[in-house]
Amino acid sequence: MKNKFLIALFAIFALATANVNAQQKIGYISLDYILAQMPEAKQVETELTTTKTQYDNMYQQKVKDFQTKLADYEKNAATMADVIKADREKELQGMQSSIEEFRQNSSTSLQKKQAQLLQPLLKKIEDNMHGVAKENGFAFVFNYDAGQGTTPIVLHAPDDANISDLVLKRMGVTPKPLTPAPATPAATTPAGAAPKK
């Protein structure tokens, strides 16, 4: 499956390269770079951090309550009547299940909230990217960050094909380098941008 994807990707690049002769331009953006510079992204990060902290605190409290009840059970199990012992064991199993269920639900909930909060930002980037592509004659625009877990979608590209800063400027955001880049202007090689020639 991965090989088919790479073959298709190279076919797209071959087709795009052939089309360059017909004056079609190819560009790319770094979605991560753009998101990191959007003021709205800081609010999203703050909101997600607050929610995660609430979930973590609740989880820790549940674990602490379980550990307290378990310690009490272990201390007194030898002297408990069978009915009470069975009831406590059932209670502890229920608490353990509740902890695991809460852990899974909070993780899912946090992912959904992140997607919900990022959706308007991604839409704004997409709309502005389309505008920049039309204004500057780019026939194709790729996301450099896609597939970063293995291989990026853009394997090689000239610096002037990176339109991330143009998208930021169109949204009214002044591009800033994410990491210091000695003797290289931030506008041409932002952090996370395409590899050098």
Steps between C-alpha positions, in 0.01 A plus 500: 500500500783738596687417178188567292466836673864592427466387138186712465681791661793474261255472208334822616838672518597368158172628357543830679858530375382436146236768547758752620588541134142618454567776757330329794659577836524261793508626856477364850413618848607386845172469686680456833706815439190705416298367794784574742493868398126559507390693811182287514714186538625621839139520625436147372813376678396672824152352483631151432756527781227610744273211399786248517594625849139455615495144361839420656390631839180295488694189395754546781217542753334180379831312526562641849151397618558151358839468670355613834216245480740228384740568790207488743378173346847341516543610861162367618428212259601231749243614756213574259193283474473327161202712392681826582822375336312406180324839500831688537661294223207578272528869591875501423443328163234760418738781593773349284262475203385857559860626500578324170176620342569858612855482359373386159206743492712800602757420230227473234331815625827695487564388141147604397539837670833558326347419160202727575719793610745462210233468230437878459877567494558233236213642294652849524839366387339306215302802376807724509720234340255478208507879472881513499517215246261681264670839544847355437415248228567178693322208334589254779565556871616220728521480880863450597401364844273222372647161571773634731474180703668319210574698185382855426286558193751755366838329474681784325398849397656840439461756778289729282236224470428534873194726520448462878608858570273632223204320662590648841532851353164461323347417843660810651766310696863613477712188451766439764767229505410218738866424566801722439636454150849658477560719195176387332196728475192352671282574200688259277568205731263478793551230759346179379524612138615290208848354499777697332603424142 
